[in-house]
Amino acid sequence: MSIKPGSRDALLVVDVQNDFLAGGSLPVPGGDAIIPILNRYIALFKRNRLPVFATRAWHPQRHASFAEQGGPWPPHCVAGTPGAAFPASLALPDDVIVVSKVANEQRDAYSGFQETDLDWRLRIAGVDRLFVGGMATDYCVLNTVRDALAHGFDVMLLLDAIRAINTRARDGDAAIAEMLARGALGVQLDDLEAGWERRPHPGNARARSSQGRPA
């Protein structure tokens, strides 16, 4: 499969933060391995002058999801701490659009759309097709994709750039199956690299978009 770029595409990197990587307080198995792959996706979007968005968990210090408050998780991604930072190895562009979530101390928010301005930011940027990768497949990626589809965005799920935490065996597989069943399309880097060698002229892309979605 070859995926061609469109002028209304964007990359959405979900919660690739230090606490979810090896040595962090809530590491996602294999999470570090997706960073080089995400960097290649980021490079493709930069080369084609398409926007890159990144969500981040930005918890208050005493968030309800933390075990000390009766929640299921160890403290992680506390706002302003090194654990909440994007890893230095993740090559986010200087103009990345960062969306912070989980600011409410009493509520968890796995989706990048929940209680954020992500939907507004995407629409202001003219985006209607999202390429989504990051962590964790069975929590924040799943819920972000659910909401993206519910908001009317087309979703390309980056199967080689997601990882699951799998608190129950095969949660990640179940999450992928659900996202695909809801209408996301599973793609991999090779699918994009083949079709994105040369981006269509922006004027031509706009003309096509007035008649329908770019292929």
Backbone as ProteinMPNN parsed JSONL, in Angstrom:
{"seq_chain_A": "MSIKPGSRDALLVVDVQNDFLAGGSLPVPGGDAIIPILNRYIALFKRNRLPVFATRAWHPQRHASFAEQGGPWPPHCVAGTPGAAFPASLALPDDVIVVSKVANEQRDAYSGFQETDLDWRLRIAGVDRLFVGGMATDYCVLNTVRDALAHGFDVMLLLDAIRAINTRARDGDAAIAEMLARGALGVQLDDLEAGWERRPHPGNARARSSQGRPA", "coords_chain_A": {"N_chain_A": [[0.847, -1.193, 0.0], [0.501, 2.227, -0.818], [0.667, 5.382, 0.542], [-0.332, 8.596, -0.145], [0.644, 12.003, 0.449], [-1.443, 14.591, 1.812], [-2.661, 17.971, 1.8], [-4.06, 18.421, 4.078], [-3.257, 16.827, 6.128], [-1.924, 15.611, 9.273], [0.528, 14.779, 11.742], [0.19, 13.039, 14.758], [1.638, 12.633, 17.76], [1.471, 10.641, 20.484], [1.84, 11.051, 23.826], [4.64, 10.403, 24.276], [6.82, 10.229, 26.542], [9.264, 10.702, 29.169], [8.683, 9.224, 31.546], [7.28, 7.066, 30.592], [9.092, 5.51, 29.386], [11.99, 3.291, 29.36], [13.379, 3.069, 32.581], [11.724, 5.003, 33.571], [8.873, 5.919, 35.668], [6.602, 4.539, 34.967], [7.034, 2.493, 32.854], [6.466, 1.629, 29.46], [6.458, -1.454, 27.933], [8.944, -1.99, 25.541], [8.756, 0.582, 24.645], [10.821, 2.453, 24.098], [11.747, 1.565, 21.662], [10.135, 2.542, 19.641], [10.839, 5.132, 19.15], [12.955, 5.795, 17.209], [11.528, 5.115, 14.912], [9.282, 6.795, 15.014], [10.688, 9.17, 14.709], [11.408, 9.056, 12.039], [8.899, 9.232, 10.835], [8.266, 11.826, 11.708], [10.236, 13.272, 10.346], [9.372, 12.881, 7.704], [6.945, 14.31, 7.718], [7.86, 16.877, 8.322], [9.457, 17.339, 6.075], [7.538, 17.488, 4.128], [6.213, 19.72, 4.875], [4.101, 19.626, 6.715], [1.919, 19.695, 9.59], [2.984, 18.851, 12.936], [1.773, 17.419, 15.815], [1.845, 16.966, 19.368], [0.804, 15.188, 22.125], [0.781, 15.352, 25.719], [0.833, 13.827, 28.912], [0.113, 15.617, 31.83], [0.21, 15.772, 34.723], [-1.308, 16.93, 37.793], [0.3, 17.088, 41.039], [-0.927, 15.5, 42.993], [-2.626, 13.629, 41.682], [-5.729, 11.965, 40.926], [-5.478, 9.472, 39.73], [-3.219, 8.302, 40.726], [-1.576, 5.858, 42.752], [-1.286, 6.52, 45.465], [-3.463, 8.082, 45.897], [-5.489, 6.346, 45.687], [-5.767, 5.436, 43.109], [-5.004, 3.541, 40.021], [-2.312, 3.688, 39.147], [1.27, 4.198, 39.472], [2.762, 7.322, 40.599], [3.292, 9.506, 37.876], [4.553, 11.379, 35.087], [4.286, 13.995, 36.17], [3.438, 17.362, 36.113], [5.881, 19.531, 34.85], [8.076, 18.088, 35.754], [11.094, 16.081, 35.211], [10.26, 13.536, 34.372], [7.921, 14.014, 32.997], [8.749, 15.216, 30.716], [9.414, 15.368, 27.159], [11.428, 12.882, 25.621], [14.914, 13.424, 24.965], [15.773, 12.127, 22.719], [13.662, 12.062, 20.98], [12.775, 13.509, 18.05], [11.256, 16.037, 17.862], [9.885, 18.723, 15.961], [10.816, 22.247, 15.91], [8.523, 23.768, 15.686], [6.513, 22.199, 16.721], [3.24, 21.418, 17.865], [2.153, 21.422, 21.004], [0.036, 19.679, 23.162], [-1.282, 19.67, 26.28], [-2.586, 17.403, 28.682], [-4.851, 16.01, 31.167], [-5.059, 17.804, 33.319], [-6.846, 18.198, 35.323], [-7.193, 17.534, 38.671], [-8.913, 15.652, 39.773], [-9.874, 13.966, 37.82], [-9.185, 11.434, 35.398], [-7.722, 11.394, 32.13], [-7.438, 9.886, 29.318], [-7.573, 10.376, 26.612], [-6.305, 12.533, 24.067], [-8.037, 14.481, 23.331], [-9.74, 15.004, 25.405], [-10.972, 17.403, 27.505], [-9.226, 19.313, 26.457], [-7.81, 21.605, 24.0], [-7.384, 20.359, 21.597], [-8.996, 19.498, 19.406], [-9.925, 21.972, 18.394], [-7.462, 23.167, 17.722], [-6.566, 21.456, 15.681], [-8.524, 21.883, 13.753], [-8.232, 24.6, 13.215], [-5.791, 24.47, 11.982], [-6.541, 23.287, 9.659], [-6.749, 20.539, 9.421], [-7.793, 17.285, 8.5], [-7.13, 14.635, 8.37], [-5.533, 12.349, 10.385], [-2.438, 11.024, 11.414], [-1.521, 8.684, 13.635], [0.546, 7.88, 16.325], [2.404, 6.443, 19.115], [2.099, 6.132, 22.711], [0.149, 4.783, 25.426], [-0.741, 1.955, 23.502], [-3.109, 0.658, 24.365], [-4.347, 2.429, 26.027], [-3.927, 5.549, 26.047], [-3.468, 5.968, 23.269], [-5.554, 4.425, 22.157], [-7.88, 5.719, 23.242], [-7.558, 8.312, 22.286], [-7.705, 7.88, 19.524], [-10.315, 6.856, 19.343], [-11.765, 9.194, 20.015], [-10.873, 10.965, 18.044], [-11.959, 9.822, 15.713], [-14.662, 10.02, 16.411], [-14.921, 12.768, 16.341], [-14.871, 13.221, 13.691], [-12.534, 13.029, 12.194], [-10.387, 11.466, 9.799], [-8.424, 8.594, 10.422], [-5.178, 7.391, 10.452], [-3.559, 4.734, 11.667], [-0.492, 4.219, 13.097], [1.033, 1.436, 12.892], [3.572, 0.428, 13.377], [4.599, 2.15, 15.184], [3.572, 2.252, 17.74], [3.023, 1.168, 21.121], [1.977, -1.13, 23.634], [0.866, -1.218, 27.072], [-0.26, -3.402, 28.281], [-1.65, -4.331, 30.717], [-3.409, -6.331, 31.136], [-3.17, -9.484, 29.559], [-2.691, -9.265, 26.078], [-4.104, -6.906, 25.764], [-3.239, -4.815, 24.157], [-3.444, -5.878, 21.544], [-6.205, -6.209, 21.425], [-6.986, -3.55, 21.589], [-5.951, -2.486, 19.189], [-7.475, -3.967, 17.359], [-10.011, -2.968, 17.961], [-9.731, -0.222, 17.252], [-9.294, -0.403, 14.485], [-11.673, -1.622, 13.73], [-13.43, 0.428, 14.287], [-12.885, 2.179, 12.28], [-10.364, 3.262, 11.782], [-7.386, 3.206, 9.776], [-4.858, 0.898, 9.418], [-1.441, 1.499, 9.057], [2.015, 1.489, 7.922], [5.46, 2.559, 8.129], [6.737, 2.109, 5.633], [4.609, 2.294, 3.88], [4.103, 5.014, 3.763], [6.576, 6.158, 3.074], [6.945, 5.307, 0.474], [4.939, 6.666, -0.92], [5.367, 9.321, -0.323], [7.543, 10.529, -1.439], [7.569, 12.722, -3.06], [5.876, 15.612, -2.542], [2.58, 16.697, -3.528], [2.042, 19.759, -5.378], [1.079, 22.523, -3.367], [-1.07, 24.129, -4.321], [-2.339, 22.439, -6.166], [-3.085, 20.41, -4.431], [-4.948, 21.736, -2.85], [-6.895, 22.274, -4.734], [-7.74, 19.692, -5.366], [-8.744, 18.964, -2.865], [-11.033, 20.458, -2.694], [-12.74, 19.045, -4.181], [-12.867, 16.632, -2.987], [-11.398, 14.307, -0.616], [-7.845, 14.278, -0.603], [-6.042, 11.618, -2.154]], "CA_chain_A": [[0.0, 0.0, 0.0], [1.224, 3.483, -0.876], [-0.152, 6.486, 1.038], [0.146, 9.88, -0.644], [0.37, 13.092, 1.385], [-2.438, 15.596, 1.48], [-2.402, 19.235, 2.477], [-4.847, 18.469, 5.309], [-2.745, 15.768, 6.992], [-1.079, 15.973, 10.41], [1.041, 13.704, 12.59], [-0.116, 13.199, 16.176], [2.484, 11.784, 18.605], [0.719, 10.545, 21.731], [2.405, 10.767, 25.145], [5.993, 9.82, 24.306], [7.411, 10.985, 27.648], [10.3, 9.936, 29.864], [8.164, 8.265, 32.52], [6.754, 5.889, 29.9], [10.22, 4.823, 28.752], [12.842, 2.528, 30.277], [13.892, 3.889, 33.672], [10.663, 5.873, 34.059], [8.065, 5.363, 36.749], [5.549, 3.68, 34.404], [7.56, 2.195, 31.521], [5.713, 0.806, 28.518], [7.405, -2.41, 27.342], [9.326, -1.719, 24.155], [8.451, 1.958, 24.267], [11.987, 3.129, 23.517], [11.992, 1.099, 20.296], [9.355, 3.253, 18.619], [11.319, 6.503, 18.951], [13.577, 5.966, 15.887], [10.498, 5.028, 13.867], [8.561, 8.069, 15.067], [11.554, 10.218, 14.154], [11.317, 8.991, 10.581], [7.6, 9.838, 10.493], [8.393, 13.274, 11.923], [11.03, 13.81, 9.236], [8.512, 12.911, 6.527], [5.982, 15.408, 7.836], [8.616, 18.129, 8.197], [9.888, 17.496, 4.687], [6.346, 17.827, 3.347], [5.66, 20.948, 5.446], [2.831, 19.272, 7.348], [2.047, 19.938, 11.026], [3.213, 17.786, 13.909], [1.193, 17.653, 17.132], [2.282, 16.011, 20.395], [0.118, 15.285, 23.411], [1.558, 14.915, 26.88], [0.189, 13.791, 30.225], [0.649, 16.762, 32.568], [-0.577, 15.544, 35.933], [-1.055, 17.573, 39.089], [1.12, 16.247, 41.908], [-1.761, 14.55, 43.736], [-3.686, 13.252, 40.751], [-6.593, 10.876, 41.392], [-5.093, 8.184, 39.152], [-2.021, 7.797, 41.385], [-1.87, 4.854, 43.783], [-1.4, 7.154, 46.792], [-4.805, 8.663, 45.988], [-6.44, 5.268, 45.439], [-5.842, 5.12, 41.69], [-4.325, 2.315, 39.581], [-0.979, 3.877, 38.6], [2.262, 4.942, 40.263], [2.898, 8.701, 40.125], [4.027, 9.597, 36.614], [4.317, 12.547, 34.232], [3.841, 15.14, 36.962], [3.723, 18.579, 35.354], [7.118, 20.242, 35.123], [9.16, 17.221, 36.214], [11.794, 15.412, 34.103], [9.489, 12.399, 33.886], [6.873, 14.474, 32.089], [9.358, 15.817, 29.529], [9.666, 14.543, 25.987], [12.829, 12.439, 25.638], [15.814, 14.147, 24.067], [15.944, 11.352, 21.485], [12.504, 12.271, 20.115], [13.154, 14.671, 17.237], [10.117, 16.905, 17.583], [10.322, 19.962, 15.31], [10.709, 23.463, 16.717], [7.155, 24.294, 15.63], [5.54, 21.21, 17.181], [2.11, 21.949, 18.637], [2.055, 20.564, 22.186], [-1.253, 19.721, 23.85], [-1.182, 19.053, 27.609], [-3.855, 16.843, 29.145], [-4.954, 15.509, 32.534], [-4.769, 18.895, 34.248], [-7.814, 18.155, 36.419], [-6.687, 16.638, 39.715], [-9.897, 14.657, 40.165], [-10.315, 13.12, 36.708], [-8.177, 10.995, 34.451], [-8.045, 11.73, 30.741], [-6.545, 9.137, 28.448], [-7.64, 10.917, 25.26], [-5.76, 13.857, 23.824], [-9.14, 15.414, 23.081], [-10.555, 15.2, 26.605], [-10.707, 18.629, 28.264], [-8.124, 20.064, 25.829], [-8.209, 22.329, 22.791], [-6.801, 19.668, 20.446], [-9.92, 19.541, 18.272], [-9.881, 23.337, 17.862], [-6.16, 23.397, 17.088], [-6.525, 20.714, 14.42], [-9.408, 22.518, 12.772], [-7.587, 25.856, 12.825], [-4.708, 24.098, 11.061], [-7.118, 22.724, 8.444], [-6.462, 19.098, 9.392], [-8.898, 16.331, 8.591], [-6.617, 13.258, 8.442], [-4.517, 12.246, 11.437], [-1.566, 9.861, 11.5], [-1.396, 8.615, 15.095], [1.453, 6.912, 16.926], [2.771, 6.783, 20.48], [1.88, 5.184, 23.809], [0.215, 3.35, 25.226], [-1.761, 1.525, 22.549], [-4.345, 0.215, 25.005], [-4.915, 3.494, 26.869], [-3.998, 6.899, 25.48], [-3.651, 5.889, 21.823], [-6.914, 3.939, 21.914], [-8.897, 6.724, 23.542], [-7.373, 9.425, 21.361], [-8.243, 7.467, 18.223], [-11.781, 6.839, 19.482], [-12.296, 10.554, 19.979], [-10.587, 11.541, 16.727], [-12.978, 9.315, 14.803], [-15.941, 10.599, 16.816], [-14.916, 14.165, 15.922], [-14.957, 13.286, 12.237], [-11.237, 12.939, 11.519], [-9.878, 10.19, 9.313], [-7.284, 8.207, 11.247], [-4.203, 6.405, 10.025], [-2.906, 4.219, 12.868], [0.888, 3.846, 12.757], [1.152, 0.151, 13.576], [4.963, 0.187, 13.762], [5.039, 3.226, 16.076], [2.752, 2.216, 18.957], [3.326, 0.086, 22.048], [0.955, -1.317, 24.664], [1.339, -1.539, 28.416], [-0.743, -4.766, 28.494], [-1.917, -4.7, 32.112], [-3.97, -7.675, 30.93], [-2.574, -10.067, 28.356], [-3.259, -8.986, 24.765], [-4.868, -5.655, 25.726], [-2.819, -4.036, 22.997], [-4.047, -6.459, 20.342], [-7.632, -5.888, 21.457], [-7.126, -2.124, 21.293], [-5.746, -2.305, 17.75], [-8.648, -4.511, 16.673], [-11.117, -2.024, 18.134], [-9.502, 0.99, 16.457], [-9.511, -0.731, 13.083], [-13.104, -1.863, 13.552], [-14.123, 1.722, 14.338], [-12.668, 2.893, 11.034], [-8.973, 3.649, 11.549], [-6.667, 2.391, 8.811], [-3.522, 0.57, 9.891], [-0.39, 1.731, 8.072], [3.375, 1.42, 8.435], [6.352, 3.561, 7.554], [6.972, 1.834, 4.218], [3.453, 2.765, 3.116], [4.232, 6.455, 3.58], [7.826, 6.518, 2.397], [6.769, 5.056, -0.951], [4.045, 7.651, -1.514], [5.671, 10.692, 0.085], [8.817, 10.968, -2.006], [7.397, 14.071, -3.588], [4.571, 16.121, -2.148], [1.918, 17.472, -4.569], [2.072, 21.21, -5.218], [-0.015, 22.911, -2.48], [-2.227, 24.605, -5.07], [-3.037, 21.282, -6.703], [-3.71, 19.696, -3.314], [-6.146, 22.468, -2.441], [-7.915, 22.079, -5.757], [-8.316, 18.349, -5.194], [-9.488, 18.875, -1.617], [-12.344, 21.054, -2.869], [-13.577, 18.045, -4.84], [-12.878, 15.429, -2.16], [-10.168, 14.1, 0.136], [-6.685, 13.8, -1.358], [-5.789, 10.174, -1.988]], "C_chain_A": [[0.881, 1.241, 0.0], [0.282, 4.613, -0.486], [0.451, 7.79, 0.543], [-0.204, 10.992, 0.339], [-0.729, 13.997, 0.877], [-2.19, 16.841, 2.293], [-3.144, 19.352, 3.801], [-4.476, 17.343, 6.274], [-1.96, 16.349, 8.164], [-0.639, 14.703, 11.111], [0.709, 14.027, 14.036], [0.68, 12.169, 16.974], [1.879, 11.802, 20.009], [1.638, 10.147, 22.89], [3.736, 10.009, 25.139], [6.805, 10.668, 25.28], [8.334, 10.084, 28.458], [9.751, 8.9, 30.831], [7.588, 7.011, 31.887], [7.845, 5.087, 29.204], [11.032, 4.065, 29.798], [13.464, 3.462, 31.307], [12.87, 4.857, 34.221], [9.812, 5.184, 35.097], [6.95, 4.452, 36.25], [5.957, 3.275, 32.98], [6.638, 1.285, 30.709], [6.696, -0.155, 27.853], [7.676, -2.106, 25.87], [9.11, -0.288, 23.717], [9.607, 2.676, 23.607], [12.181, 2.773, 22.048], [11.207, 1.878, 19.25], [9.92, 4.646, 18.321], [12.035, 6.677, 17.608], [12.558, 5.925, 14.75], [9.675, 6.313, 13.838], [9.395, 9.198, 14.476], [11.524, 10.213, 12.623], [9.968, 9.515, 10.091], [7.682, 11.363, 10.629], [9.159, 13.913, 10.769], [10.214, 13.89, 7.95], [7.556, 14.094, 6.563], [6.692, 16.757, 7.724], [8.996, 18.386, 6.735], [8.725, 17.917, 3.792], [5.591, 19.021, 3.905], [4.252, 20.734, 6.016], [2.988, 19.346, 8.86], [2.249, 18.669, 11.844], [2.64, 18.246, 15.247], [1.738, 16.607, 18.098], [1.448, 16.245, 21.651], [1.07, 14.852, 24.518], [0.655, 14.869, 28.098], [0.891, 14.826, 31.096], [-0.075, 16.813, 33.914], [-0.275, 16.545, 37.05], [-0.353, 16.579, 40.019], [0.307, 15.184, 42.644], [-2.936, 14.087, 42.877], [-4.429, 11.998, 41.208], [-6.206, 9.517, 40.834], [-3.888, 7.563, 39.834], [-2.396, 6.88, 42.541], [-2.05, 5.475, 45.165], [-2.766, 7.779, 47.016], [-5.883, 7.612, 45.726], [-6.588, 4.879, 43.982], [-5.008, 3.91, 41.305], [-2.851, 2.457, 39.233], [-0.014, 4.489, 39.61], [2.303, 6.399, 39.773], [3.761, 8.748, 38.861], [3.641, 10.886, 35.893], [3.704, 13.711, 35.005], [4.334, 16.42, 36.273], [5.025, 19.229, 35.81], [8.285, 19.406, 35.592], [9.865, 16.583, 35.015], [11.013, 14.235, 33.53], [8.4, 12.78, 32.904], [7.431, 15.036, 30.79], [9.385, 14.825, 28.373], [11.136, 14.11, 26.017], [13.664, 13.216, 24.627], [15.975, 13.436, 22.728], [14.77, 11.493, 20.526], [12.686, 13.587, 19.371], [11.951, 15.527, 16.858], [10.612, 18.2, 16.941], [10.134, 21.162, 16.223], [9.282, 23.996, 16.756], [6.103, 23.255, 16.009], [4.466, 21.89, 18.022], [1.851, 20.982, 19.787], [0.712, 20.781, 22.864], [-1.114, 18.965, 25.162], [-2.557, 18.575, 28.057], [-3.73, 16.365, 30.583], [-4.602, 16.607, 33.547], [-5.711, 18.903, 35.445], [-7.39, 17.101, 37.439], [-7.619, 15.475, 40.004], [-10.308, 13.7, 39.05], [-9.129, 12.697, 35.865], [-8.64, 11.336, 33.049], [-7.045, 11.013, 29.849], [-6.5, 9.721, 27.032], [-7.011, 12.297, 25.17], [-6.816, 14.911, 23.565], [-9.889, 15.794, 24.358], [-10.09, 16.424, 27.396], [-9.449, 19.353, 27.767], [-8.682, 20.825, 24.636], [-7.667, 21.659, 21.526], [-7.711, 19.747, 19.229], [-9.871, 20.917, 17.602], [-8.572, 23.595, 17.122], [-6.056, 22.674, 15.743], [-7.368, 21.404, 13.357], [-8.842, 23.852, 12.302], [-6.474, 25.595, 11.809], [-5.222, 23.476, 9.764], [-6.929, 21.232, 8.297], [-7.762, 18.304, 9.333], [-8.454, 14.871, 8.511], [-5.431, 13.226, 9.387], [-3.752, 10.935, 11.316], [-1.123, 9.76, 12.953], [-0.444, 7.501, 15.51], [1.747, 7.323, 18.355], [2.401, 5.701, 21.475], [0.756, 5.673, 24.728], [-0.967, 2.951, 24.338], [-3.107, 1.307, 23.21], [-4.949, 1.256, 25.936], [-4.987, 4.802, 26.088], [-4.133, 6.894, 23.955], [-5.075, 5.465, 21.506], [-7.948, 5.038, 22.122], [-8.776, 7.956, 22.655], [-7.942, 9.091, 19.992], [-9.768, 7.392, 18.276], [-12.354, 8.242, 19.311], [-12.024, 11.232, 18.632], [-11.635, 11.099, 15.707], [-14.34, 9.916, 15.127], [-16.058, 12.065, 16.409], [-14.88, 14.325, 14.402], [-13.639, 13.266, 11.5], [-11.036, 11.543, 10.943], [-8.617, 9.869, 10.106], [-6.474, 7.122, 10.56], [-3.415, 5.979, 11.267], [-1.528, 3.671, 12.492], [1.267, 2.57, 13.51], [2.571, -0.146, 14.042], [5.473, 1.23, 14.747], [4.099, 3.378, 17.265], [3.215, 1.04, 19.812], [2.292, 0.078, 23.165], [1.585, -1.589, 26.017], [0.865, -2.922, 28.851], [-0.864, -5.117, 29.975], [-2.651, -6.032, 32.174], [-3.412, -8.195, 29.612], [-3.391, -9.711, 27.121], [-4.184, -7.769, 24.748], [-4.516, -4.836, 24.49], [-3.428, -4.55, 21.707], [-5.538, -6.126, 20.27], [-7.868, -4.421, 21.105], [-6.952, -1.856, 19.798], [-6.966, -2.793, 16.975], [-9.836, -3.554, 16.789], [-10.936, -0.781, 17.267], [-9.744, 0.738, 14.978], [-10.99, -0.964, 12.805], [-13.906, -0.564, 13.55], [-13.86, 2.571, 13.091], [-11.266, 3.427, 10.811], [-8.361, 2.697, 10.515], [-5.26, 2.155, 9.324], [-2.497, 0.735, 8.783], [0.968, 1.586, 8.746], [4.257, 2.377, 7.636], [6.575, 3.353, 6.062], [5.83, 2.348, 3.348], [3.557, 4.253, 2.822], [5.458, 6.811, 2.774], [7.713, 6.304, 0.89], [5.961, 6.167, -1.614], [4.429, 9.089, -1.258], [7.023, 11.187, -0.423], [8.722, 12.415, -2.464], [5.979, 14.521, -3.253], [3.92, 16.867, -3.315], [2.049, 18.968, -4.309], [0.882, 21.639, -4.38], [-1.245, 23.402, -3.218], [-3.032, 23.463, -5.647], [-3.747, 20.524, -5.609], [-4.981, 20.399, -2.88], [-7.259, 22.289, -3.451], [-8.574, 20.721, -5.621], [-9.183, 18.282, -3.958], [-10.853, 19.512, -1.749], [-13.31, 20.087, -3.536], [-13.703, 16.783, -4.005], [-11.532, 15.273, -1.51], [-9.059, 13.691, -0.794], [-6.438, 12.329, -1.102], [-4.546, 9.958, -1.185]], "O_chain_A": [[1.878, 1.309, 0.719], [-0.772, 4.791, -1.097], [1.627, 8.06, 0.788], [-1.243, 10.929, 0.995], [-0.924, 14.151, -0.329], [-1.576, 16.781, 3.359], [-2.89, 20.279, 4.571], [-5.274, 16.953, 7.126], [-1.399, 17.44, 8.066], [-1.332, 13.686, 11.082], [0.919, 15.151, 14.492], [0.422, 10.969, 16.874], [1.789, 12.855, 20.64], [2.151, 9.029, 22.922], [3.923, 9.074, 25.918], [7.396, 11.68, 24.905], [8.204, 8.86, 28.435], [10.298, 7.802, 30.928], [7.42, 5.997, 32.565], [7.563, 4.106, 28.515], [10.777, 4.195, 30.995], [14.007, 4.511, 30.961], [13.119, 5.483, 35.252], [10.002, 4.001, 35.38], [6.405, 3.668, 37.028], [5.304, 3.667, 32.013], [6.106, 0.3, 31.22], [7.679, 0.293, 27.264], [6.753, -1.982, 25.065], [9.263, 0.028, 22.537], [9.405, 3.43, 22.656], [12.712, 3.571, 21.275], [11.583, 1.873, 18.078], [9.52, 5.274, 17.341], [11.741, 7.646, 16.908], [12.711, 6.619, 13.745], [9.402, 6.857, 12.768], [8.858, 10.086, 13.814], [11.607, 11.269, 11.997], [9.897, 10.169, 9.05], [7.216, 12.095, 9.755], [8.773, 14.972, 10.272], [10.343, 14.85, 7.19], [7.378, 14.793, 5.565], [6.172, 17.679, 7.094], [8.872, 19.503, 6.232], [8.922, 18.628, 2.806], [4.474, 19.314, 3.478], [3.349, 21.549, 5.822], [4.076, 19.087, 9.374], [1.766, 17.588, 11.506], [2.976, 19.32, 15.745], [2.056, 15.489, 17.692], [1.394, 17.358, 22.175], [2.021, 14.102, 24.297], [-0.182, 15.749, 28.301], [2.12, 14.907, 31.102], [-0.842, 17.73, 34.208], [0.871, 16.956, 37.231], [-0.413, 15.369, 39.801], [0.803, 14.084, 42.89], [-4.091, 14.148, 43.299], [-3.841, 11.091, 41.796], [-6.573, 8.495, 41.415], [-3.556, 6.41, 39.557], [-3.398, 7.095, 43.223], [-2.874, 5.01, 45.951], [-3.189, 7.987, 48.154], [-7.055, 7.95, 45.564], [-7.451, 4.068, 43.648], [-4.366, 3.307, 42.165], [-2.18, 1.444, 39.037], [-0.436, 5.22, 40.506], [1.912, 6.672, 38.638], [4.815, 8.117, 38.788], [2.541, 11.408, 36.072], [2.737, 14.33, 34.562], [5.503, 16.53, 35.903], [5.242, 19.447, 37.002], [9.375, 19.934, 35.809], [9.303, 16.544, 33.92], [11.094, 13.963, 32.333], [7.996, 11.967, 32.072], [6.673, 15.306, 29.858], [9.381, 13.61, 28.574], [11.999, 14.899, 26.401], [13.175, 13.612, 23.569], [16.278, 14.071, 21.718], [14.871, 11.084, 19.369], [12.743, 14.653, 19.986], [11.663, 15.718, 15.677], [11.653, 18.723, 17.338], [9.382, 21.1, 17.196], [8.873, 24.607, 17.744], [4.932, 23.405, 15.661], [4.745, 22.814, 18.786], [1.387, 19.862, 19.574], [0.3, 21.915, 23.109], [-0.858, 17.761, 25.165], [-3.563, 19.251, 27.842], [-2.634, 16.323, 31.142], [-3.911, 16.339, 34.531], [-5.423, 19.534, 36.463], [-7.248, 15.924, 37.108], [-7.165, 14.416, 40.437], [-11.015, 12.725, 39.303], [-8.197, 13.468, 35.637], [-9.832, 11.543, 32.818], [-5.927, 11.489, 29.654], [-5.498, 9.573, 26.333], [-7.159, 13.124, 26.07], [-6.521, 16.106, 23.58], [-10.596, 16.801, 24.383], [-8.963, 16.47, 27.89], [-8.703, 19.93, 28.558], [-9.862, 20.711, 24.301], [-7.508, 22.317, 20.498], [-7.241, 20.034, 18.128], [-9.785, 21.008, 16.378], [-8.568, 24.168, 16.032], [-5.519, 23.222, 14.78], [-6.967, 21.495, 12.197], [-8.958, 24.199, 11.127], [-6.246, 26.392, 10.899], [-4.435, 23.17, 8.868], [-6.945, 20.706, 7.184], [-8.72, 18.619, 10.038], [-9.286, 13.965, 8.575], [-4.46, 13.964, 9.223], [-4.344, 9.871, 11.137], [-0.429, 10.645, 13.454], [-0.596, 6.346, 15.112], [1.386, 8.423, 18.773], [2.385, 4.514, 21.149], [0.469, 6.869, 24.778], [-2.048, 3.536, 24.417], [-4.137, 1.723, 22.678], [-5.967, 0.989, 26.575], [-6.033, 5.117, 25.52], [-4.843, 7.735, 23.403], [-5.733, 6.085, 20.671], [-8.8, 5.259, 21.262], [-9.783, 8.575, 22.311], [-8.592, 9.929, 19.367], [-10.439, 7.827, 17.339], [-13.306, 8.449, 18.559], [-12.86, 11.991, 18.14], [-12.135, 11.912, 14.931], [-15.089, 10.282, 14.222], [-17.159, 12.555, 16.159], [-14.861, 15.446, 13.894], [-13.617, 13.467, 10.286], [-11.467, 10.554, 11.535], [-7.834, 10.763, 10.426], [-6.998, 6.088, 10.147], [-2.686, 6.784, 11.847], [-1.418, 2.766, 11.665], [1.763, 2.63, 14.635], [2.76, -0.894, 15.002], [6.649, 1.209, 15.113], [3.857, 4.487, 17.74], [3.73, 0.047, 19.298], [1.798, 1.123, 23.587], [2.692, -2.119, 26.106], [1.502, -3.556, 29.692], [-0.256, -6.082, 30.439], [-2.528, -6.772, 33.15], [-3.209, -7.431, 28.668], [-4.615, -9.836, 27.111], [-4.97, -7.611, 23.814], [-5.388, -4.239, 23.858], [-3.878, -3.767, 20.87], [-6.065, -5.805, 19.205], [-8.829, -4.088, 20.412], [-7.714, -1.091, 19.208], [-7.435, -2.126, 16.053], [-10.577, -3.357, 15.826], [-11.882, -0.335, 16.617], [-10.335, 1.573, 14.293], [-11.503, -0.551, 11.764], [-14.94, -0.468, 12.89], [-14.54, 3.573, 12.872], [-10.992, 3.993, 9.753], [-8.766, 1.54, 10.399], [-4.543, 3.106, 9.634], [-2.656, 0.181, 7.696], [1.069, 1.563, 9.972], [3.848, 2.922, 6.611], [6.601, 4.321, 5.302], [6.049, 2.785, 2.218], [3.147, 4.707, 1.753], [5.399, 7.665, 1.89], [8.321, 7.041, 0.114], [6.259, 6.566, -2.74], [3.889, 9.995, -1.893], [7.577, 12.151, 0.106], [9.643, 13.214, -2.29], [5.005, 13.876, -3.641], [4.607, 17.596, -4.031], [2.155, 19.398, -3.16], [-0.232, 21.18, -4.634], [-2.365, 23.123, -2.789], [-4.263, 23.495, -5.63], [-4.865, 20.044, -5.8], [-5.981, 19.749, -2.574], [-8.427, 22.166, -3.084], [-9.792, 20.592, -5.74], [-10.231, 17.636, -3.966], [-11.762, 19.158, -0.999], [-14.527, 20.264, -3.478], [-14.559, 15.944, -4.284], [-10.607, 16.027, -1.814], [-9.265, 12.862, -1.681], [-6.601, 11.845, 0.018], [-4.162, 8.816, -0.935]]}, "name": "protein", "num_of_chains": 1, "seq": "MSIKPGSRDALLVVDVQNDFLAGGSLPVPGGDAIIPILNRYIALFKRNRLPVFATRAWHPQRHASFAEQGGPWPPHCVAGTPGAAFPASLALPDDVIVVSKVANEQRDAYSGFQETDLDWRLRIAGVDRLFVGGMATDYCVLNTVRDALAHGFDVMLLLDAIRAINTRARDGDAAIAEMLARGALGVQLDDLEAGWERRPHPGNARARSSQGRPA"}
